[in-house]
Amino acid sequence: MERDDKKNAQGKTTSQEINPNTVFDRLRQLNIKTTTYEHLPLFTVEDSKKLRGDLPGIHCKNLFLRAKKNEMWLVVCREDLKIDLKELGQKLGGSRLSFGSSERLLNFLGVMPGSVSPFALINDDNLAVKVVLDKDMMEGSLLNFHPLTNEKTTSIKPSDLLKYITSCGHEFEVLDLN
């Protein structure tokens, strides 16, 4: 999914932000081996379960959350994990969490709803989004995420995901989200 050159609300040009090649280039620079599968657009976990076929590894969901006015979180976990936002807010320091709007998602991570993943951290130049990773998910052997588009799924080892996130300048917290 390519976008025309437009400026988003933060004045960033969005065409490059939604280009999966940006992610693939970074992965190559880091010598991270991945496998990418093309498929019909997947917008929800339910869509993914129906249409993804037999992709190996843990399938993940990504929650783009907002606490205070400009406190943004990306919570990454196993697709079937039920997240209680009130309980999670307590684990994250007592913040009241809600879902970030599609406009905020585009402004902070440069992606559209249905395409959010840790790969979008490459677009967060201001390092404004805090990252939380599910402990159980990180114990898997292979993780699956959309590379800035919901028309592809990229499989990556958990250790390589951490390397990628760090290369984007982000710190992360691994939490038991059960």
N, CA, C and O of each residue as an XYZ file, in Angstrom:
712
protein
N       0.832     -1.160      0.000
C       0.000      0.000      0.000
C       0.886      1.236      0.000
O       1.484      1.570      1.023
N       0.975      1.899     -1.105
C       1.748      3.131     -1.215
C       0.815      4.303     -0.987
O      -0.376      4.210     -1.281
N       1.325      5.383     -0.478
C       0.549      6.600     -0.297
C       1.146      7.687     -1.166
O       2.339      7.684     -1.469
N       0.288      8.621     -1.562
C       0.792      9.802     -2.254
C       1.602     10.620     -1.263
O       1.409     10.506     -0.053
N       2.513     11.451     -1.776
C       3.264     12.334     -0.896
C       2.308     13.366     -0.309
O       1.831     14.258     -1.009
N       2.037     13.231      0.991
C       1.195     14.163      1.723
C       1.865     14.413      3.054
O       2.679     13.616      3.521
N       1.517     15.507      3.643
C       2.019     15.775      4.993
C       0.919     15.409      5.976
O      -0.242     15.779      5.797
N       1.303     14.669      7.027
C       0.330     14.368      8.059
C       0.270     15.528      9.046
O       0.895     16.563      8.819
N      -0.474     15.370     10.139
C      -0.695     16.468     11.079
C       0.591     16.941     11.750
O       0.655     18.082     12.209
N       1.617     16.089     11.818
C       2.883     16.500     12.413
C       3.835     17.061     11.365
O       4.980     17.389     11.676
N       3.362     17.173     10.117
C       4.197     17.725      9.070
C       5.151     16.707      8.460
O       6.052     17.075      7.706
N       4.962     15.430      8.780
C       5.834     14.394      8.218
C       5.270     13.933      6.875
O       4.052     13.888      6.699
N       6.125     13.598      5.950
C       5.674     13.056      4.686
C       5.338     11.595      4.897
O       6.159     10.828      5.399
N       4.123     11.206      4.512
C       3.643      9.876      4.840
C       3.915      8.821      3.772
O       3.776      7.633      4.062
N       4.290      9.191      2.570
C       4.442      8.178      1.522
C       5.507      7.158      1.884
O       5.286      5.960      1.708
N       6.639      7.590      2.377
C       7.695      6.656      2.728
C       7.337      5.871      3.976
O       7.747      4.720      4.127
N       6.576      6.485      4.872
C       6.242      5.839      6.125
C       5.480      4.546      5.928
O       5.659      3.610      6.708
N       4.643      4.462      4.919
C       3.816      3.275      4.729
C       4.434      2.320      3.709
O       3.774      1.369      3.289
N       5.638      2.541      3.316
C       6.314      1.683      2.350
C       7.041      0.546      3.085
O       8.003      0.802      3.809
N       6.594     -0.700      2.905
C       7.244     -1.827      3.582
C       8.730     -1.972      3.250
O       9.484     -2.550      4.033
N       9.154     -1.457      2.105
C      10.569     -1.580      1.750
C      11.472     -0.876      2.753
O      12.632     -1.253      2.916
N      10.947      0.149      3.428
C      11.707      0.831      4.476
C      12.070     -0.169      5.571
O      13.201     -0.194      6.057
N      11.097     -0.989      5.949
C      11.325     -2.025      6.972
C      12.282     -3.083      6.442
O      13.237     -3.458      7.122
N      12.029     -3.558      5.244
C      12.880     -4.624      4.688
C      14.331     -4.163      4.546
O      15.257     -4.937      4.787
N      14.527     -2.907      4.155
C      15.891     -2.363      4.065
C      16.572     -2.380      5.431
O      17.733     -2.771      5.546
N      15.851     -1.959      6.456
C      16.421     -1.946      7.812
C      16.751     -3.377      8.261
O      17.810     -3.614      8.842
N      15.873     -4.301      8.000
C      16.126     -5.699      8.384
C      17.383     -6.227      7.695
O      18.194     -6.917      8.312
N      17.540     -5.895      6.405
C      18.756     -6.319      5.679
C      20.000     -5.679      6.281
O      21.016     -6.352      6.455
N      19.936     -4.397      6.599
C      21.080     -3.705      7.209
C      21.489     -4.355      8.518
O      22.670     -4.366      8.866
N      20.530     -4.892      9.240
C      20.791     -5.524     10.530
C      21.115     -7.014     10.399
O      21.313     -7.704     11.400
N      21.168     -7.506      9.149
C      21.391     -8.933      8.885
C      20.367     -9.812      9.587
O      20.702    -10.870     10.120
N      19.123     -9.365      9.581
C      18.028    -10.136     10.164
C      17.321    -10.869      9.047
O      16.851    -10.264      8.084
N      17.252    -12.169      9.188
C      16.566    -12.992      8.192
C      15.094    -13.137      8.588
O      14.770    -13.488      9.723
N      14.231    -12.861      7.641
C      12.791    -12.981      7.855
C      12.176    -13.675      6.657
O      12.820    -13.842      5.621
N      10.936    -14.074      6.807
C      10.159    -14.590      5.690
C       8.895    -13.756      5.614
O       8.239    -13.528      6.631
N       8.545    -13.295      4.413
C       7.356    -12.471      4.232
C       6.388    -13.169      3.290
O       6.769    -13.673      2.234
N       5.131    -13.184      3.701
C       4.046    -13.807      2.944
C       3.088    -12.722      2.484
O       2.752    -11.816      3.247
N       2.646    -12.818      1.226
C       1.651    -11.880      0.711
C       0.276    -12.537      0.805
O       0.151    -13.750      0.639
N      -0.760    -11.728      1.072
C      -2.117    -12.248      1.224
C      -3.112    -11.111      1.046
O      -2.723     -9.954      0.884
N      -4.382    -11.444      1.076
C      -5.422    -10.423      1.033
C      -5.284     -9.534      2.264
O      -4.727     -9.967      3.273
N      -5.780     -8.301      2.202
C      -5.696     -7.424      3.377
C      -6.380     -8.053      4.594
O      -7.489     -8.580      4.498
N      -5.695     -7.986      5.739
C      -6.226     -8.494      7.003
C      -6.371     -7.312      7.951
O      -5.389     -6.633      8.252
N      -7.582     -7.063      8.422
C      -7.828     -5.892      9.265
C      -7.952     -6.231     10.743
O      -7.715     -5.378     11.598
N      -8.321     -7.464     11.048
C      -8.539     -7.858     12.438
C      -7.906     -9.222     12.688
O      -7.518     -9.921     11.752
N      -7.809     -9.588     13.950
C      -7.330    -10.928     14.311
C      -8.260    -11.971     13.695
O      -7.797    -13.010     13.224
N      -9.548    -11.706     13.696
C     -10.512    -12.652     13.124
C     -10.254    -12.837     11.627
O     -10.270    -13.962     11.129
N     -10.016    -11.730     10.909
C      -9.666    -11.829      9.479
C      -8.432    -12.703      9.313
O      -8.388    -13.579      8.449
N      -7.445    -12.458     10.138
C      -6.179    -13.186     10.045
C      -6.394    -14.677     10.235
O      -5.852    -15.481      9.476
N      -7.165    -15.051     11.223
C      -7.407    -16.467     11.496
C      -8.078    -17.151     10.311
O      -7.779    -18.303      9.997
N      -8.990    -16.429      9.654
C      -9.730    -17.005      8.529
C      -8.883    -17.111      7.261
O      -9.006    -18.082      6.514
N      -8.023    -16.116      7.016
C      -7.397    -15.990      5.703
C      -5.898    -16.258      5.636
O      -5.355    -16.348      4.535
N      -5.214    -16.389      6.756
C      -3.755    -16.465      6.716
C      -3.206    -17.811      6.275
O      -2.042    -17.903      5.884
N      -4.018    -18.849      6.333
C      -3.508    -20.172      5.996
C      -2.691    -20.732      7.147
O      -2.972    -20.464      8.315
N      -1.686    -21.504      6.805
C      -0.911    -22.232      7.816
C       0.466    -21.614      8.020
O       1.479    -22.291      7.841
N       0.518    -20.338      8.391
C       1.803    -19.684      8.630
C       2.365    -20.159      9.963
O       1.643    -20.181     10.961
N       3.637    -20.538      9.998
C       4.230    -20.988     11.261
C       4.478    -19.829     12.223
O       4.614    -18.682     11.796
N       4.537    -20.126     13.511
C       4.885    -19.130     14.513
C       3.690    -18.587     15.262
O       2.546    -18.972     15.018
N       3.979    -17.685     16.178
C       2.952    -17.042     16.990
C       2.390    -15.859     16.212
O       3.134    -15.023     15.699
N       1.085    -15.807     16.137
C       0.428    -14.681     15.487
C       0.111    -13.659     16.570
O      -0.375    -14.006     17.647
N       0.390    -12.409     16.274
C       0.374    -11.364     17.293
C      -0.651    -10.294     16.977
O      -1.036    -10.078     15.828
N      -1.079     -9.631     18.049
C      -1.899     -8.426     17.870
C      -1.150     -7.270     18.490
O      -0.328     -7.444     19.389
N      -1.447     -6.098     17.996
C      -0.732     -4.886     18.375
C      -1.747     -3.830     18.757
O      -2.593     -3.446     17.949
N      -1.662     -3.365     19.980
C      -2.609     -2.377     20.477
C      -1.926     -1.023     20.573
O      -0.953     -0.855     21.308
N      -2.443     -0.065     19.827
C      -1.933      1.306     19.883
C      -2.808      2.050     20.887
O      -3.984      2.312     20.633
N      -2.211      2.386     22.031
C      -2.976      2.931     23.139
C      -2.506      4.328     23.507
O      -1.373      4.728     23.239
N      -3.413      5.044     24.125
C      -3.157      6.422     24.560
C      -3.420      6.503     26.056
O      -4.399      5.950     26.556
N      -2.554      7.183     26.750
C      -2.785      7.446     28.172
C      -3.094      8.930     28.290
O      -4.193      9.354     27.933
N      -2.179      9.708     28.769
C      -2.389     11.156     28.853
C      -2.417     11.727     27.444
O      -2.322     10.987     26.465
N      -2.545     13.011     27.346
C      -2.730     13.645     26.040
C      -1.750     13.141     24.979
O      -2.167     12.806     23.870
N      -0.468     13.082     25.297
C       0.507     12.644     24.294
C       1.341     11.461     24.755
O       2.462     11.281     24.278
N       0.827     10.655     25.668
C       1.542      9.455     26.095
C       0.969      8.277     25.309
O      -0.165      7.852     25.534
N       1.769      7.766     24.394
C       1.312      6.708     23.499
C       2.049      5.405     23.799
O       3.228      5.408     24.155
N       1.343      4.308     23.651
C       1.893      2.977     23.920
C       1.613      2.053     22.754
O       0.562      2.133     22.118
N       2.570      1.170     22.476
C       2.350      0.054     21.559
C       2.507     -1.206     22.395
O       3.600     -1.518     22.866
N       1.415     -1.921     22.574
C       1.417     -3.159     23.343
C       1.306     -4.304     22.351
O       0.356     -4.378     21.572
N       2.289     -5.198     22.391
C       2.393     -6.284     21.425
C       2.251     -7.598     22.184
O       2.982     -7.856     23.140
N       1.291     -8.436     21.743
C       1.024     -9.671     22.473
C       0.499    -10.765     21.537
O       0.287    -10.544     20.345
N       0.300    -11.937     22.114
C      -0.284    -13.061     21.375
C      -1.698    -12.690     20.955
O      -2.407    -12.003     21.691
N      -2.109    -13.140     19.777
C      -3.385    -12.714     19.218
C      -4.586    -13.062     20.085
O      -5.576    -12.331     20.057
N      -4.544    -14.141     20.849
C      -5.696    -14.566     21.639
C      -5.677    -14.057     23.076
O      -6.588    -14.357     23.847
N      -4.667    -13.301     23.441
C      -4.576    -12.798     24.806
C      -5.626    -11.705     25.026
O      -5.705    -10.740     24.266
N      -6.418    -11.874     26.064
C      -7.411    -10.863     26.422
C      -6.714     -9.809     27.272
O      -6.103    -10.137     28.289
N      -6.801     -8.560     26.868
C      -6.155     -7.462     27.572
C      -7.225     -6.608     28.262
O      -8.138     -6.094     27.615
N      -7.100     -6.473     29.546
C      -7.952     -5.591     30.331
C      -7.216     -4.255     30.428
O      -6.187     -4.163     31.097
N      -7.731     -3.226     29.771
C      -7.026     -1.940     29.704
C      -6.862     -1.301     31.084
O      -5.854     -0.644     31.343
N      -7.829     -1.485     31.956
C      -7.715     -0.916     33.302
C      -6.572     -1.589     34.063
O      -5.765     -0.916     34.704
N      -6.510     -2.916     33.991
C      -5.441     -3.666     34.663
C      -4.076     -3.343     34.048
O      -3.091     -3.166     34.765
N      -4.027     -3.270     32.721
C      -2.781     -2.935     32.049
C      -2.320     -1.531     32.442
O      -1.131     -1.303     32.666
N      -3.252     -0.606     32.524
C      -2.916      0.752     32.944
C      -2.258      0.774     34.316
O      -1.334      1.549     34.560
N      -2.735     -0.072     35.196
C      -2.129     -0.164     36.537
C      -0.698     -0.693     36.438
O       0.196     -0.194     37.121
N      -0.478     -1.705     35.588
C       0.871     -2.253     35.399
C       1.828     -1.222     34.807
O       3.040     -1.290     35.016
N       1.266     -0.268     34.068
C       2.086      0.746     33.394
C       2.157      2.049     34.183
O       2.424      3.109     33.616
N       1.923      1.972     35.462
C       2.099      3.149     36.303
C       0.827      3.881     36.671
O       0.882      5.028     37.113
N      -0.315      3.241     36.498
C      -1.567      3.852     36.928
C      -2.266      4.690     35.877
O      -3.245      5.372     36.180
N      -1.783      4.650     34.658
C      -2.403      5.442     33.595
C      -3.745      4.848     33.184
O      -3.929      3.631     33.184
N      -4.674      5.726     32.836
C      -5.946      5.281     32.258
C      -5.717      5.174     30.755
O      -5.391      6.164     30.100
N      -5.886      3.976     30.213
C      -5.596      3.733     28.803
C      -6.864      3.687     27.964
O      -7.919      3.242     28.417
N      -6.734      4.158     26.732
C      -7.789      4.012     25.728
C      -7.098      3.795     24.386
O      -5.892      4.006     24.259
N      -7.853      3.382     23.406
C      -7.267      3.149     22.094
C      -6.971      4.479     21.406
O      -7.774      5.409     21.461
N      -5.808      4.557     20.760
C      -5.441      5.747     20.004
C      -6.254      5.812     18.723
O      -6.568      4.778     18.133
N      -6.591      6.989     18.298
C      -7.370      7.168     17.069
C      -6.532      6.812     15.845
O      -5.306      6.726     15.917
N      -7.216      6.606     14.722
C      -6.498      6.314     13.474
C      -5.628      7.502     13.074
O      -4.564      7.314     12.484
N      -6.064      8.721     13.387
C      -5.263      9.910     13.080
C      -3.971      9.903     13.905
O      -2.892     10.176     13.379
N      -4.086      9.593     15.188
C      -2.892      9.503     16.036
C      -1.972      8.385     15.566
O      -0.751      8.538     15.552
N      -2.560      7.275     15.187
C      -1.769      6.145     14.694
C      -0.944      6.570     13.487
O       0.247      6.272     13.408
N      -1.567      7.254     12.562
C      -0.846      7.741     11.383
C       0.208      8.776     11.778
O       1.321      8.761     11.253
N      -0.138      9.668     12.695
C       0.799     10.721     13.108
C       2.014     10.162     13.843
O       3.135     10.614     13.613
N       1.806      9.198     14.713
C       2.901      8.697     15.537
C       3.670      7.543     14.891
O       4.894      7.476     15.002
N       2.953      6.629     14.211
C       3.624      5.440     13.667
C       3.573      5.344     12.143
O       4.153      4.425     11.565
N       2.893      6.269     11.494
C       2.904      6.310     10.040
C       2.210      5.146      9.361
O       2.559      4.795      8.234
N       1.225      4.531     10.029
C       0.484      3.421      9.428
C      -1.013      3.628      9.621
O      -1.454      4.446     10.428
N      -1.766      2.870      8.864
C      -3.221      2.906      8.940
C      -3.692      1.778      9.865
O      -2.953      0.819     10.088
N      -4.909      1.880     10.404
C      -5.450      0.790     11.218
C      -5.408     -0.527     10.447
O      -5.655     -0.562      9.241
N      -5.094     -1.600     11.153
C      -4.954     -2.913     10.523
C      -3.518     -3.228     10.156
O      -3.193     -4.374      9.844
N      -2.648     -2.217     10.190
C      -1.249     -2.421      9.795
C      -0.265     -2.131     10.921
O       0.946     -2.203     10.709
N      -0.754     -1.808     12.104
C       0.145     -1.460     13.205
C       0.928     -2.693     13.650
O       0.383     -3.792     13.752
N       2.208     -2.486     13.911
C       3.087     -3.556     14.392
C       4.372     -2.906     14.901
O       4.579     -1.709     14.703
N       5.232     -3.680     15.553
C       6.513     -3.107     15.984
C       7.342     -2.586     14.817
O       8.193     -1.718     15.012
N       7.115     -3.092     13.619
C       7.861     -2.599     12.462
C       7.591     -1.113     12.219
O       8.435     -0.422     11.650
N       6.432     -0.615     12.640
C       6.084      0.794     12.437
C       6.902      1.727     13.322
O       6.890      2.939     13.109
N       7.604      1.191     14.301
C       8.443      2.040     15.157
C       9.519      2.767     14.356
O      10.055      3.777     14.811
N       9.833      2.263     13.180
C      10.812      2.916     12.312
C      10.363      4.334     11.950
O      11.189      5.178     11.603
N       9.054      4.592     12.030
C       8.504      5.902     11.682
C       8.386      6.842     12.872
O       8.039      8.010     12.698
N       8.665      6.365     14.063
C       8.527      7.190     15.265
C       9.847      7.890     15.564
O      10.549      7.535     16.511
N      10.173      8.878     14.754
C      11.437      9.607     14.885
C      11.577     10.313     16.233
O      12.693     10.501     16.718
N      10.468     10.701     16.833
C      10.501     11.410     18.107
C      10.551     10.466     19.306
O      10.597     10.916     20.451
N      10.541      9.175     19.049
C      10.566      8.159     20.105
C       9.467      8.413     21.133
O       9.687      8.292     22.338
N       8.290      8.765     20.644
C       7.169      9.131     21.504
C       6.369      7.923     21.980
O       5.674      8.005     22.993
N       6.457      6.813     21.269
C       5.650      5.643     21.591
C       6.451      4.705     22.492
O       7.567      4.303     22.162
N       5.862      4.369     23.626
C       6.479      3.422     24.560
C       6.059      2.016     24.153
O       4.918      1.795     23.746
N       6.988      1.065     24.264
C       6.768     -0.289     23.754
C       6.700     -1.295     24.896
O       7.568     -1.334     25.768
N       5.646     -2.108     24.869
C       5.480     -3.202     25.829
C       5.306     -4.491     25.036
O       4.486     -4.571     24.122
N       6.093     -5.494     25.403
C       6.050     -6.794     24.734
C       5.589     -7.857     25.728
O       6.027     -7.877     26.879
N       4.715     -8.724     25.280
C       4.194     -9.820     26.089
C       5.291    -10.856     26.338
O       5.894    -11.367     25.394
N       5.544    -11.161     27.603
C       6.594    -12.104     27.993
C       6.399    -13.471     27.327
O       7.344    -14.027     26.767
N       5.188    -14.008     27.386
C       4.946    -15.328     26.789
C       5.158    -15.317     25.282
O       5.681    -16.283     24.725
N       4.762    -14.247     24.621
C       4.974    -14.126     23.179
C       6.466    -14.178     22.863
O       6.888    -14.833     21.910
N       7.248    -13.486     23.667
C       8.691    -13.397     23.414
C       9.414    -14.727     23.665
O      10.575    -14.875     23.284
N       8.750    -15.679     24.291
C       9.342    -16.996     24.517
C       9.099    -17.934     23.339
O       9.580    -19.067     23.348
N       8.362    -17.483     22.326
C       8.121    -18.291     21.134
C       9.352    -18.342     20.240
O      10.330    -17.632     20.473
N       9.294    -19.179     19.225
C      10.444    -19.300     18.325
C      10.323    -18.376     17.104
O      11.333    -18.028     16.493
N       9.101    -17.979     16.748
C       8.873    -17.157     15.568
C       7.627    -16.312     15.805
O       6.623    -16.807     16.317
N       7.696    -15.027     15.430
C       6.585    -14.099     15.609
C       6.161    -13.546     14.255
O       6.994    -13.380     13.363
N       4.885    -13.263     14.096
C       4.345    -12.780     12.828
C       3.716    -11.400     12.978
O       2.887    -11.169     13.858
N       4.132    -10.477     12.087
C       3.647     -9.097     12.106
C       3.472     -8.583     10.686
O       4.080     -9.091      9.744
N       2.617     -7.550     10.550
C       2.482     -6.854      9.267
C       3.626     -5.849      9.129
O       3.895     -5.090     10.060
N       4.305     -5.836      7.971
C       5.401     -4.878      7.733
C       4.887     -3.563      7.124
O       5.196     -3.247      5.975
N       4.109     -2.807      7.893
C       3.519     -1.514      7.521
C       2.342     -1.641      6.568
O       1.736     -0.629      6.215
N       2.003     -2.834      6.147
C       0.841     -3.060      5.297
C       0.163     -4.342      5.752
O       0.829     -5.309      6.122
N      -1.157     -4.345      5.723
C      -1.889     -5.542      6.139
C      -2.072     -6.530      4.990
O      -2.877     -7.457      5.085
N      -1.335     -6.333      3.919
C      -1.363     -7.250      2.777
C      -0.157     -8.188      2.784
O       0.051     -8.952      1.841
N       0.638     -8.122      3.863
C       1.814     -8.974      4.018
C       1.953     -9.329      5.487
O       1.509     -8.592      6.368
N       2.579    -10.472      5.733
C       2.944    -10.876      7.086
C       4.401    -11.287      7.063
O       4.819    -12.074      6.214
N       5.174    -10.754      7.996
C       6.597    -11.065      8.086
C       6.855    -11.820      9.376
O       6.442    -11.395     10.455
N       7.550    -12.956      9.250
C       7.929    -13.785     10.397
C       9.342    -13.419     10.824
O      10.238    -13.282      9.990
N       9.536    -13.261     12.136
C      10.821    -12.834     12.683
C      11.046    -13.531     14.023
O      10.094    -13.790     14.760
N      12.307    -13.835     14.337
C      12.648    -14.420     15.629
C      12.514    -13.342     16.708
O      12.795    -12.173     16.443
N      12.092    -13.716     17.913
C      11.973    -12.722     18.991
C      13.263    -11.943     19.251
O      13.212    -10.731     19.463
N      14.396    -12.602     19.240
C      15.665    -11.892     19.482
C      15.936    -10.871     18.377
O      16.485     -9.801     18.638
N      15.552    -11.202     17.148
C      15.731    -10.258     16.048
C      14.738     -9.099     16.139
O      15.054     -7.979     15.738
N      13.545     -9.362     16.664
C      12.589     -8.279     16.874
C      13.164     -7.265     17.860
O      13.043     -6.058     17.648
N      13.782     -7.741     18.924
C      14.390     -6.835     19.906
C      15.507     -6.013     19.267
O      15.651     -4.821     19.541
N      16.285     -6.657     18.424
C      17.364     -5.969     17.704
C      16.784     -4.876     16.799
O      17.323     -3.772     16.724
N      15.687     -5.192     16.118
C      15.027     -4.227     15.245
C      14.496     -3.039     16.047
O      14.734     -1.885     15.690
N      13.774     -3.330     17.132
C      13.202     -2.259     17.954
C      14.304     -1.342     18.473
O      14.164     -0.119     18.441
N      15.383     -1.923     18.943
C      16.516     -1.140     19.448
C      17.123     -0.284     18.342
O      17.525      0.854     18.584
N      17.188     -0.830     17.130
C      17.755     -0.070     16.008
C      16.907      1.148     15.659
O      17.400      2.099     15.052
N      15.639      1.119     16.039
C      14.746      2.254     15.801
C      14.876      3.298     16.916
O      14.207      4.330     16.892
N      15.749      3.013     17.897
C      15.984      3.948     18.984
C      15.060      3.772     20.171
O      15.114      4.560     21.115
N      14.221      2.766     20.144
C      13.247      2.554     21.202
C      13.750      1.592     22.267
O      14.460      0.625     21.989
N      13.361      1.893     23.476
C      13.510      0.931     24.560
C      12.212      0.152     24.608
O      11.223      0.554     23.994
N      12.204     -0.951     25.326
C      10.989     -1.757     25.419
C      10.948     -2.367     26.811
O      11.956     -2.457     27.512
N       9.766     -2.774     27.174
C       9.556     -3.461     28.438
C       8.868     -4.773     28.134
O       7.856     -4.797     27.434
N       9.409     -5.877     28.658
C       8.782     -7.180     28.498
C       8.003     -7.431     29.784
O       8.587     -7.477     30.867
N       6.673     -7.595     29.668
C       5.814     -7.768     30.832
C       5.001     -9.043     30.727
O       4.661     -9.491     29.632
N       4.693     -9.621     31.877
C       3.754    -10.742     31.939
C       2.367    -10.135     31.825
O       1.899     -9.490     32.764
N       1.705    -10.327     30.702
C       0.410     -9.716     30.462
C      -0.755    -10.659     30.759
O      -1.910    -10.330     30.490
N      -0.451    -11.823     31.310
C      -1.514    -12.779     31.660
C      -2.342    -12.277     32.815
O      -3.279    -12.952     33.242
